[in-house]
Amino acid sequence: MTFTAIDFETATAFHPCSVGIVTVENGIIVDEFVSLIKPPNNLYNPFTIKVHGIYPRDTMNSKSFVQVFPEIQRRLQNRVVVAHNESFDRNVLAKSMALYGLNYEDLNLSPRWECTVKIYKAKGLKPTKLSDCCSAMKIQLNHHEALSDARACAKLYMLR
């Protein structure tokens, strides 16, 4: 059971303002990474602020996506990647990389990541929001905090 779980929080559309990454080797969490990310022009949608509580003042002096990317790449490249609602996080990564001229294919990832929403839906759990899955599986969660979400996703994947 070796994989990497990731979660992005976004400021607008696909522009991330935070990333959390949890690395699992042989069923043991061996690394955790979290970073705020300054979105382009530090712009936020008021709705997303209400979701995650990250404000422009929090990312004003943070690194841009392209500056944080080496840490992301180091943890994801050539790995099995897991996310809760993988299409969202995969698209945030791919579109952010494209914005900065980075080639997503260079990460050598599966076209579709492992998805804990799909896994728990197939097990009959309803609804399958991260908070609901964590509640059902007795996993601690500080929802919409990127590292907590990635850690919870990793634990859900290990319990599948």
C-alpha positions in Angstrom: 0.0 0.0 0.0 2.3 2.7 -1.4 0.7 5.9 -2.8 0.4 9.7 -2.4 -2.8 11.5 -1.4 -3.3 15.1 -2.4 -5.8 17.9 -1.8 -6.1 21.4 -3.2 -8.1 24.3 -1.9 -8.8 26.8 -4.6 -9.1 30.6 -4.7 -11.0 30.7 -8.0 -11.8 28.0 -10.5 -8.6 25.9 -10.8 -6.2 28.4 -9.1 -5.0 26.8 -5.9 -4.4 28.7 -2.7 -3.3 25.7 -0.6 -2.1 22.1 -1.2 -1.7 19.2 1.2 0.2 16.1 0.3 0.5 12.9 2.3 3.0 10.2 1.2 2.3 6.6 2.3 4.9 3.8 2.0 3.8 0.2 2.8 0.7 1.5 4.7 2.6 4.0 6.8 2.4 7.8 6.5 6.0 8.8 6.0 5.8 12.4 4.8 3.3 15.3 5.0 3.6 18.5 3.1 1.4 21.6 3.2 1.8 25.0 1.6 -0.2 28.1 1.0 -0.1 29.2 -2.6 -0.5 32.7 -3.9 -3.0 32.5 -6.8 -2.6 34.7 -9.8 -3.0 38.4 -8.8 -4.0 37.0 -5.3 -7.6 37.0 -6.5 -10.3 35.0 -4.6 -13.9 34.2 -5.1 -15.9 35.1 -2.0 -17.6 31.7 -2.1 -14.3 29.8 -1.8 -13.2 32.0 1.1 -16.4 30.9 2.9 -15.5 27.2 2.2 -11.9 27.1 3.4 -11.4 30.3 5.3 -8.2 31.3 3.4 -8.1 35.0 2.6 -5.9 37.1 0.2 -4.1 38.4 3.3 -3.1 34.8 4.1 -1.4 34.2 0.7 -0.2 37.8 0.0 3.5 36.8 0.7 3.2 33.1 -0.2 4.9 31.3 -3.1 3.2 31.0 -6.5 2.2 27.6 -7.9 5.3 27.5 -10.0 7.5 28.1 -6.9 5.7 25.4 -4.9 5.6 23.0 -7.9 9.0 21.3 -7.2 7.8 20.1 -3.9 4.6 18.8 -5.5 6.5 17.1 -8.3 8.9 15.5 -5.9 6.0 13.9 -4.0 3.8 12.9 -7.0 6.1 12.0 -9.9 5.8 8.3 -10.9 3.4 7.6 -8.0 -0.1 6.2 -7.5 -2.1 9.3 -6.6 -5.2 9.3 -4.5 -7.7 12.2 -4.0 -11.3 12.6 -2.8 -13.1 13.5 -6.0 -10.0 13.0 -8.0 -11.1 14.7 -11.2 -11.2 18.1 -9.3 -7.7 17.8 -7.8 -6.3 16.3 -11.0 -7.7 19.2 -13.1 -6.4 21.8 -10.6 -3.0 20.3 -11.0 -3.1 19.9 -14.8 -4.5 23.3 -15.5 -2.2 25.0 -13.0 0.8 23.3 -14.7 -0.4 24.3 -18.1 -0.8 28.0 -17.0 2.9 28.0 -16.2 4.1 26.0 -19.2 4.7 22.8 -17.2 4.0 19.5 -18.9 1.6 17.3 -16.9 2.7 14.2 -18.8 6.2 14.6 -17.3 4.8 13.6 -13.9 4.1 10.1 -15.4 0.8 9.6 -13.6 -2.2 7.5 -14.4 -4.7 9.3 -16.6 -7.2 8.8 -13.7 -6.1 8.8 -10.1 -7.5 6.6 -7.4 -10.7 8.2 -6.1 -12.0 7.7 -2.6 -15.4 9.2 -3.6 -15.8 6.4 -6.1 -14.5 3.7 -3.8 -16.9 4.6 -0.9 -19.8 5.1 -3.3 -19.2 1.6 -4.6 -19.2 0.4 -1.0 -22.7 1.8 -0.6 -21.9 4.9 1.5 -24.2 7.8 0.9 -23.5 10.7 0.8 -19.8 10.5 -0.1 -18.6 13.9 0.9 -15.2 13.7 2.6 -16.8 14.7 5.9 -19.4 12.0 5.6 -16.9 9.3 4.7 -14.6 10.4 7.6 -17.5 10.4 10.0 -18.6 6.9 9.0 -15.0 5.6 9.2 -14.2 7.4 12.4 -11.4 9.5 10.9 -10.5 12.9 12.4 -11.0 15.7 9.9 -10.6 19.5 9.9 -12.5 19.8 6.7 -11.2 22.1 3.9 -7.8 22.4 5.5 -5.6 20.9 2.7 -3.3 18.7 4.8 -6.2 17.4 7.0 -8.2 16.6 3.9 -5.2 14.8 2.2 -4.4 12.9 5.4 -8.1 11.8 5.8 -8.1 10.8 2.1 -5.0 8.7 2.7 -6.6 7.0 5.7 -9.8 6.3 3.8 -7.8 4.7 1.0 -6.0 2.5 3.4 -9.3 1.4 4.9 -11.0 0.6 1.6 
